[in-house]
Amino acid sequence: MTLPTLWFSLIAVLFVGYFFLEGFDYGVGMLVPWIGRTDQERRAVIATIGPVWDANEVWLITAAGALFAAFPNWYATLFSGFYLPLAVLLAALILRGVALEFRSKDDRPSWRTRWDAAIVVGSAVPPIIWGLAMGNLLHGVPIDQHMDYVGGARGLLNLYAIVGALATLALFLLHGALYLDLKAPEELSERAHRMAYRIGPWATLFYFLFIFLSYFYAHFAHKLGLDPGPIPVLAGCSMIAVRFLLPGRHRAWAFFALGLTIVLSTISVFVALYPRVMISTLNPAWSLTIWNASSNSYSLKVMTIVALTVLPLVLAYQAWTYWIFRRRVSFKDTWHY
C-alpha cells in the first residue's frame, strides 16, 4: 500500500469514527426538548452525552488536520469551494458547545429554554451540511485545471445533495433516539423508543431514496454499474434490520445495526470516490486524486510514524471513557447539566 492510499484510508477511518460517534450525539441534541418535557428530564437527556460529546468532536478536528497535512490540495479546494456551508457548520458547532456548557449557569427557565433551542439548532445543522457535502462529492463539482472550485454556493443546493442532507439528518435523529433508549432513565427511554418508531420510516425512506438517486447522479454508478459491491449491500441490510429489531426491544442490537449502517455507508462513500477525492464535472482529467492532491513522500512518512504511535493511545483512551460511563443515566446524575 502506498502512502497516499494509506492516508486516504486513515482519513476514511477518522470520518467513520466521527459520524458513528457524533451521529447519536447530534441526534440526542436535536431531541432534547422532545424527549425531555421538564427541566430535570432535559438535563437527563443532556447527561447521556455530557461526558463524551466534546471527545467525539476530536475526531472531526483530527480528520481536518490529517486532511490538511496529507492532502493539502484537497483541503484547499474543498474548503474554498464549500466555504459558506463549512463556515455555517463551524458556527453551529461553536453555538452547540457554548449552549451545552452555559445551559446550567442560570436557573431561569427563559435562559435554559434559549440554550436548549441553541442545542437543537447546533445539533441539526452539522448533519445537514455533511449530507450536502457528501452528495456534492459523489456527484462532482466544477473544478478547473488549476484545482480551483469555480462554482457558486447556490450550485451546491441540488436535488441529490438535498436528499443526502435529509437522509443524514434522519439517520442521526434515529441514532440519537436509539442511544437514548439505551442510556436515558427508564421513563425517558420509553419515550425515546416511541420516537424511534416515528423517525424510523422517514430515515429508511430518505436513505434508500438517496441510494436510488445515486444511480442517476453519482459518478460511481458509471464505474460500478448496478452491483454496488458487498459493503453498500450490507449497509442497506443493516438499515432494514433496525425495523425488525425495534419491536422485540432489542435496544443494543438496534443501536449497533444503525451504527453499522452509518459506518458502512461512510466507507462506501470513500470506496466510491477512490482514487479520486474530488470529481470535476468540467473535465474528468481535472479531478483531484490521491496522487495529485497529496503532500510529498517525506511529509507522509513522518505523519505515518506519528500516527502509528499516537492513534492507538487515543483510541484506547476513548474506549476507556465509554467503558467508565457505560451505565444508564439516572436523574441524580443531572445536577451538572
TORKOLTI-437152 format. One record per residue (C-alpha): residue in three letters; x, y, z. Coordinates in steps of 0.5 Angstrom, whole numbers, padded with zeros to 4 digits. Example, Ala and Ser with C-alpha at 12.3 -4.5 7.8 and 13.67 -1.06 7.14 Angstrom:
! residues 2
r r ALA, c1 0025, c2 -0009, c3 0016
r r SER, c1 0027, c2 -0002, c3 0014
//
This chain:
! residues 337
r r MET, c1 0000, c2 0000, c3 0000
r r THR, c1 0003, c2 0007, c3 -0002
r r LEU, c1 0003, c2 0013, c3 0003
r r PRO, c1 -0003, c2 0017, c3 -0001
r r THR, c1 -0007, c2 0011, c3 0000
r r LEU, c1 -0005, c2 0009, c3 0007
r r TRP, c1 -0007, c2 0016, c3 0009
r r PHE, c1 -0014, c2 0016, c3 0005
r r SER, c1 -0015, c2 0010, c3 0009
r r LEU, c1 -0014, c2 0013, c3 0015
r r ILE, c1 -0018, c2 0020, c3 0014
r r ALA, c1 -0024, c2 0015, c3 0012
r r VAL, c1 -0023, c2 0012, c3 0019
r r LEU, c1 -0023, c2 0018, c3 0022
r r PHE, c1 -0029, c2 0020, c3 0019
r r VAL, c1 -0032, c2 0014, c3 0020
r r GLY, c1 -0031, c2 0015, c3 0028
r r TYR, c1 -0033, c2 0022, c3 0027
r r PHE, c1 -0040, c2 0020, c3 0024
r r PHE, c1 -0041, c2 0014, c3 0028
r r LEU, c1 -0040, c2 0018, c3 0035
r r GLU, c1 -0043, c2 0024, c3 0033
r r GLY, c1 -0049, c2 0021, c3 0030
r r PHE, c1 -0052, c2 0019, c3 0036
r r ASP, c1 -0049, c2 0026, c3 0039
r r TYR, c1 -0052, c2 0030, c3 0035
r r GLY, c1 -0059, c2 0026, c3 0035
r r VAL, c1 -0059, c2 0027, c3 0042
r r GLY, c1 -0058, c2 0034, c3 0042
r r MET, c1 -0064, c2 0035, c3 0037
r r LEU, c1 -0068, c2 0031, c3 0041
r r VAL, c1 -0067, c2 0035, c3 0048
r r PRO, c1 -0074, c2 0039, c3 0048
r r TRP, c1 -0078, c2 0033, c3 0045
r r ILE, c1 -0076, c2 0027, c3 0050
r r GLY, c1 -0075, c2 0032, c3 0056
r r ARG, c1 -0081, c2 0035, c3 0058
r r THR, c1 -0079, c2 0038, c3 0064
r r ASP, c1 -0072, c2 0042, c3 0066
r r GLN, c1 -0070, c2 0036, c3 0070
r r GLU, c1 -0072, c2 0031, c3 0064
r r ARG, c1 -0068, c2 0035, c3 0059
r r ARG, c1 -0062, c2 0035, c3 0064
r r ALA, c1 -0062, c2 0028, c3 0064
r r VAL, c1 -0062, c2 0028, c3 0056
r r ILE, c1 -0056, c2 0032, c3 0056
r r ALA, c1 -0053, c2 0028, c3 0061
r r THR, c1 -0053, c2 0022, c3 0057
r r ILE, c1 -0048, c2 0025, c3 0052
r r GLY, c1 -0045, c2 0030, c3 0058
r r PRO, c1 -0038, c2 0026, c3 0059
r r VAL, c1 -0037, c2 0025, c3 0052
r r TRP, c1 -0039, c2 0030, c3 0047
r r ASP, c1 -0033, c2 0034, c3 0047
r r ALA, c1 -0029, c2 0028, c3 0046
r r ASN, c1 -0033, c2 0026, c3 0040
r r GLU, c1 -0031, c2 0032, c3 0036
r r VAL, c1 -0024, c2 0031, c3 0037
r r TRP, c1 -0025, c2 0026, c3 0031
r r LEU, c1 -0027, c2 0032, c3 0026
r r ILE, c1 -0021, c2 0036, c3 0029
r r THR, c1 -0016, c2 0030, c3 0027
r r ALA, c1 -0019, c2 0029, c3 0021
r r ALA, c1 -0019, c2 0036, c3 0018
r r GLY, c1 -0012, c2 0036, c3 0021
r r ALA, c1 -0010, c2 0030, c3 0017
r r LEU, c1 -0013, c2 0032, c3 0011
r r PHE, c1 -0009, c2 0039, c3 0011
r r ALA, c1 -0003, c2 0035, c3 0012
r r ALA, c1 -0003, c2 0029, c3 0008
r r PHE, c1 -0007, c2 0032, c3 0002
r r PRO, c1 -0006, c2 0040, c3 0002
r r ASN, c1 -0009, c2 0041, c3 -0005
r r TRP, c1 -0016, c2 0037, c3 -0003
r r TYR, c1 -0016, c2 0041, c3 0003
r r ALA, c1 -0015, c2 0048, c3 0000
r r THR, c1 -0020, c2 0046, c3 -0006
r r LEU, c1 -0025, c2 0043, c3 -0001
r r PHE, c1 -0025, c2 0049, c3 0004
r r SER, c1 -0025, c2 0054, c3 -0001
r r GLY, c1 -0031, c2 0051, c3 -0005
r r PHE, c1 -0035, c2 0049, c3 0001
r r TYR, c1 -0033, c2 0056, c3 0005
r r LEU, c1 -0040, c2 0058, c3 0006
r r PRO, c1 -0043, c2 0052, c3 0009
r r LEU, c1 -0037, c2 0050, c3 0013
r r ALA, c1 -0037, c2 0057, c3 0016
r r VAL, c1 -0044, c2 0055, c3 0018
r r LEU, c1 -0042, c2 0049, c3 0020
r r LEU, c1 -0037, c2 0052, c3 0025
r r ALA, c1 -0041, c2 0057, c3 0027
r r ALA, c1 -0046, c2 0051, c3 0029
r r LEU, c1 -0041, c2 0047, c3 0033
r r ILE, c1 -0039, c2 0053, c3 0037
r r LEU, c1 -0046, c2 0055, c3 0039
r r ARG, c1 -0047, c2 0048, c3 0041
r r GLY, c1 -0041, c2 0047, c3 0045
r r VAL, c1 -0043, c2 0054, c3 0048
r r ALA, c1 -0050, c2 0052, c3 0050
r r LEU, c1 -0048, c2 0045, c3 0053
r r GLU, c1 -0043, c2 0049, c3 0058
r r PHE, c1 -0048, c2 0055, c3 0059
r r ARG, c1 -0054, c2 0052, c3 0060
r r SER, c1 -0053, c2 0050, c3 0067
r r LYS, c1 -0050, c2 0057, c3 0069
r r ASP, c1 -0057, c2 0060, c3 0071
r r ASP, c1 -0063, c2 0057, c3 0074
r r ARG, c1 -0068, c2 0062, c3 0070
r r PRO, c1 -0073, c2 0058, c3 0065
r r SER, c1 -0072, c2 0063, c3 0060
r r TRP, c1 -0065, c2 0062, c3 0060
r r ARG, c1 -0065, c2 0055, c3 0059
r r THR, c1 -0070, c2 0055, c3 0054
r r ARG, c1 -0066, c2 0059, c3 0050
r r TRP, c1 -0060, c2 0055, c3 0051
r r ASP, c1 -0064, c2 0049, c3 0049
r r ALA, c1 -0066, c2 0052, c3 0043
r r ALA, c1 -0059, c2 0053, c3 0041
r r ILE, c1 -0057, c2 0046, c3 0043
r r VAL, c1 -0062, c2 0044, c3 0038
r r VAL, c1 -0060, c2 0048, c3 0032
r r GLY, c1 -0053, c2 0047, c3 0033
r r SER, c1 -0054, c2 0039, c3 0033
r r ALA, c1 -0059, c2 0040, c3 0027
r r VAL, c1 -0054, c2 0044, c3 0022
r r PRO, c1 -0048, c2 0039, c3 0022
r r PRO, c1 -0052, c2 0033, c3 0019
r r ILE, c1 -0055, c2 0038, c3 0014
r r ILE, c1 -0048, c2 0041, c3 0012
r r TRP, c1 -0045, c2 0034, c3 0012
r r GLY, c1 -0050, c2 0031, c3 0008
r r LEU, c1 -0050, c2 0037, c3 0003
r r ALA, c1 -0042, c2 0036, c3 0002
r r MET, c1 -0043, c2 0028, c3 0001
r r GLY, c1 -0048, c2 0029, c3 -0004
r r ASN, c1 -0044, c2 0034, c3 -0008
r r LEU, c1 -0037, c2 0030, c3 -0007
r r LEU, c1 -0041, c2 0024, c3 -0010
r r HIS, c1 -0044, c2 0028, c3 -0016
r r GLY, c1 -0038, c2 0032, c3 -0017
r r VAL, c1 -0037, c2 0040, c3 -0017
r r PRO, c1 -0034, c2 0045, c3 -0022
r r ILE, c1 -0026, c2 0044, c3 -0021
r r ASP, c1 -0022, c2 0047, c3 -0027
r r GLN, c1 -0015, c2 0045, c3 -0029
r r HIS, c1 -0012, c2 0049, c3 -0023
r r MET, c1 -0015, c2 0045, c3 -0018
r r ASP, c1 -0020, c2 0051, c3 -0017
r r TYR, c1 -0027, c2 0051, c3 -0015
r r VAL, c1 -0031, c2 0055, c3 -0020
r r GLY, c1 -0038, c2 0054, c3 -0018
r r GLY, c1 -0042, c2 0058, c3 -0013
r r ALA, c1 -0045, c2 0057, c3 -0006
r r ARG, c1 -0052, c2 0056, c3 -0010
r r GLY, c1 -0050, c2 0050, c3 -0014
r r LEU, c1 -0049, c2 0046, c3 -0008
r r LEU, c1 -0056, c2 0046, c3 -0007
r r ASN, c1 -0058, c2 0041, c3 -0012
r r LEU, c1 -0064, c2 0035, c3 -0011
r r TYR, c1 -0059, c2 0030, c3 -0010
r r ALA, c1 -0055, c2 0034, c3 -0004
r r ILE, c1 -0061, c2 0036, c3 -0001
r r VAL, c1 -0064, c2 0029, c3 -0001
r r GLY, c1 -0057, c2 0027, c3 0002
r r ALA, c1 -0058, c2 0032, c3 0007
r r LEU, c1 -0065, c2 0030, c3 0009
r r ALA, c1 -0062, c2 0022, c3 0010
r r THR, c1 -0056, c2 0024, c3 0014
r r LEU, c1 -0061, c2 0029, c3 0019
r r ALA, c1 -0066, c2 0023, c3 0019
r r LEU, c1 -0061, c2 0018, c3 0021
r r PHE, c1 -0057, c2 0022, c3 0026
r r LEU, c1 -0064, c2 0023, c3 0029
r r LEU, c1 -0066, c2 0016, c3 0029
r r HIS, c1 -0059, c2 0014, c3 0032
r r GLY, c1 -0060, c2 0019, c3 0038
r r ALA, c1 -0067, c2 0016, c3 0040
r r LEU, c1 -0064, c2 0009, c3 0040
r r TYR, c1 -0058, c2 0012, c3 0044
r r LEU, c1 -0063, c2 0015, c3 0049
r r ASP, c1 -0067, c2 0008, c3 0049
r r LEU, c1 -0060, c2 0005, c3 0052
r r LYS, c1 -0058, c2 0011, c3 0056
r r ALA, c1 -0063, c2 0015, c3 0059
r r PRO, c1 -0067, c2 0014, c3 0065
r r GLU, c1 -0073, c2 0009, c3 0064
r r GLU, c1 -0079, c2 0014, c3 0063
r r LEU, c1 -0075, c2 0018, c3 0058
r r SER, c1 -0072, c2 0011, c3 0055
r r GLU, c1 -0080, c2 0009, c3 0053
r r ARG, c1 -0081, c2 0016, c3 0050
r r ALA, c1 -0074, c2 0015, c3 0046
r r HIS, c1 -0077, c2 0008, c3 0044
r r ARG, c1 -0083, c2 0011, c3 0041
r r MET, c1 -0079, c2 0017, c3 0038
r r ALA, c1 -0075, c2 0012, c3 0034
r r TYR, c1 -0081, c2 0009, c3 0032
r r ARG, c1 -0084, c2 0015, c3 0029
r r ILE, c1 -0077, c2 0017, c3 0026
r r GLY, c1 -0075, c2 0010, c3 0023
r r PRO, c1 -0080, c2 0010, c3 0017
r r TRP, c1 -0077, c2 0017, c3 0015
r r ALA, c1 -0070, c2 0015, c3 0016
r r THR, c1 -0071, c2 0009, c3 0012
r r LEU, c1 -0075, c2 0013, c3 0006
r r PHE, c1 -0069, c2 0018, c3 0005
r r TYR, c1 -0064, c2 0013, c3 0006
r r PHE, c1 -0066, c2 0009, c3 0000
r r LEU, c1 -0068, c2 0015, c3 -0004
r r PHE, c1 -0061, c2 0017, c3 -0003
r r ILE, c1 -0058, c2 0011, c3 -0006
r r PHE, c1 -0064, c2 0010, c3 -0011
r r LEU, c1 -0062, c2 0017, c3 -0014
r r SER, c1 -0054, c2 0016, c3 -0013
r r TYR, c1 -0055, c2 0011, c3 -0020
r r PHE, c1 -0057, c2 0018, c3 -0023
r r TYR, c1 -0053, c2 0023, c3 -0020
r r ALA, c1 -0047, c2 0020, c3 -0017
r r HIS, c1 -0040, c2 0018, c3 -0021
r r PHE, c1 -0039, c2 0012, c3 -0018
r r ALA, c1 -0045, c2 0009, c3 -0022
r r HIS, c1 -0041, c2 0009, c3 -0028
r r LYS, c1 -0035, c2 0006, c3 -0025
r r LEU, c1 -0039, c2 0000, c3 -0021
r r GLY, c1 -0045, c2 -0001, c3 -0025
r r LEU, c1 -0052, c2 -0004, c3 -0022
r r ASP, c1 -0048, c2 -0008, c3 -0017
r r PRO, c1 -0045, c2 -0003, c3 -0012
r r GLY, c1 -0041, c2 -0009, c3 -0008
r r PRO, c1 -0042, c2 -0012, c3 -0001
r r ILE, c1 -0041, c2 -0006, c3 0003
r r PRO, c1 -0047, c2 -0002, c3 0001
r r VAL, c1 -0051, c2 -0008, c3 0001
r r LEU, c1 -0049, c2 -0010, c3 0008
r r ALA, c1 -0051, c2 -0002, c3 0010
r r GLY, c1 -0058, c2 -0003, c3 0007
r r CYS, c1 -0059, c2 -0010, c3 0010
r r SER, c1 -0057, c2 -0007, c3 0017
r r MET, c1 -0062, c2 -0001, c3 0016
r r ILE, c1 -0067, c2 -0006, c3 0014
r r ALA, c1 -0065, c2 -0010, c3 0021
r r VAL, c1 -0067, c2 -0004, c3 0025
r r ARG, c1 -0074, c2 -0004, c3 0024
r r PHE, c1 -0074, c2 -0011, c3 0026
r r LEU, c1 -0070, c2 -0010, c3 0032
r r LEU, c1 -0074, c2 -0005, c3 0035
r r PRO, c1 -0081, c2 -0009, c3 0036
r r GLY, c1 -0077, c2 -0014, c3 0040
r r ARG, c1 -0074, c2 -0009, c3 0045
r r HIS, c1 -0067, c2 -0011, c3 0042
r r ARG, c1 -0064, c2 -0004, c3 0044
r r ALA, c1 -0057, c2 -0005, c3 0044
r r TRP, c1 -0058, c2 -0009, c3 0037
r r ALA, c1 -0062, c2 -0004, c3 0034
r r PHE, c1 -0057, c2 0002, c3 0036
r r PHE, c1 -0051, c2 -0002, c3 0033
r r ALA, c1 -0055, c2 -0004, c3 0027
r r LEU, c1 -0056, c2 0003, c3 0025
r r GLY, c1 -0049, c2 0005, c3 0027
r r LEU, c1 -0046, c2 -0001, c3 0022
r r THR, c1 -0051, c2 0003, c3 0017
r r ILE, c1 -0047, c2 0009, c3 0018
r r VAL, c1 -0040, c2 0006, c3 0019
r r LEU, c1 -0041, c2 0002, c3 0012
r r SER, c1 -0045, c2 0008, c3 0009
r r THR, c1 -0039, c2 0012, c3 0010
r r ILE, c1 -0034, c2 0007, c3 0008
r r SER, c1 -0038, c2 0006, c3 0001
r r VAL, c1 -0037, c2 0014, c3 0000
r r PHE, c1 -0030, c2 0013, c3 0001
r r VAL, c1 -0029, c2 0007, c3 -0004
r r ALA, c1 -0034, c2 0010, c3 -0009
r r LEU, c1 -0029, c2 0016, c3 -0009
r r TYR, c1 -0022, c2 0013, c3 -0009
r r PRO, c1 -0017, c2 0014, c3 -0012
r r ARG, c1 -0021, c2 0021, c3 -0013
r r VAL, c1 -0022, c2 0026, c3 -0008
r r MET, c1 -0026, c2 0031, c3 -0011
r r ILE, c1 -0029, c2 0030, c3 -0018
r r SER, c1 -0029, c2 0035, c3 -0023
r r THR, c1 -0036, c2 0036, c3 -0027
r r LEU, c1 -0032, c2 0040, c3 -0032
r r ASN, c1 -0027, c2 0035, c3 -0034
r r PRO, c1 -0025, c2 0028, c3 -0031
r r ALA, c1 -0018, c2 0030, c3 -0032
r r TRP, c1 -0018, c2 0036, c3 -0028
r r SER, c1 -0021, c2 0032, c3 -0022
r r LEU, c1 -0017, c2 0031, c3 -0015
r r THR, c1 -0014, c2 0025, c3 -0014
r r ILE, c1 -0010, c2 0022, c3 -0008
r r TRP, c1 -0004, c2 0023, c3 -0013
r r ASN, c1 -0004, c2 0030, c3 -0015
r r ALA, c1 -0007, c2 0032, c3 -0008
r r SER, c1 -0002, c2 0029, c3 -0003
r r SER, c1 0004, c2 0032, c3 0000
r r ASN, c1 0011, c2 0030, c3 -0001
r r SER, c1 0013, c2 0023, c3 0001
r r TYR, c1 0018, c2 0025, c3 0007
r r SER, c1 0012, c2 0029, c3 0010
r r LEU, c1 0007, c2 0023, c3 0009
r r LYS, c1 0013, c2 0018, c3 0012
r r VAL, c1 0014, c2 0023, c3 0018
r r MET, c1 0006, c2 0023, c3 0019
r r THR, c1 0005, c2 0016, c3 0019
r r ILE, c1 0010, c2 0015, c3 0024
r r VAL, c1 0007, c2 0020, c3 0029
r r ALA, c1 0000, c2 0017, c3 0027
r r LEU, c1 0002, c2 0010, c3 0029
r r THR, c1 0005, c2 0012, c3 0035
r r VAL, c1 -0001, c2 0016, c3 0038
r r LEU, c1 -0007, c2 0014, c3 0035
r r PRO, c1 -0007, c2 0007, c3 0039
r r LEU, c1 -0007, c2 0011, c3 0045
r r VAL, c1 -0012, c2 0016, c3 0043
r r LEU, c1 -0017, c2 0010, c3 0041
r r ALA, c1 -0015, c2 0006, c3 0048
r r TYR, c1 -0017, c2 0013, c3 0052
r r GLN, c1 -0023, c2 0014, c3 0049
r r ALA, c1 -0025, c2 0007, c3 0049
r r TRP, c1 -0024, c2 0007, c3 0057
r r THR, c1 -0028, c2 0013, c3 0057
r r TYR, c1 -0034, c2 0010, c3 0054
r r TRP, c1 -0033, c2 0004, c3 0059
r r ILE, c1 -0033, c2 0008, c3 0065
r r PHE, c1 -0039, c2 0012, c3 0063
r r ARG, c1 -0043, c2 0005, c3 0060
r r ARG, c1 -0048, c2 0005, c3 0065
r r ARG, c1 -0055, c2 0008, c3 0064
r r VAL, c1 -0056, c2 0015, c3 0067
r r SER, c1 -0061, c2 0017, c3 0073
r r PHE, c1 -0064, c2 0023, c3 0075
r r LYS, c1 -0059, c2 0024, c3 0080
r r ASP, c1 -0053, c2 0025, c3 0075
r r THR, c1 -0056, c2 0031, c3 0072
r r TRP, c1 -0054, c2 0036, c3 0077
r r HIS, c1 -0049, c2 0039, c3 0073
r r TYR, c1 -0053, c2 0040, c3 0067
//
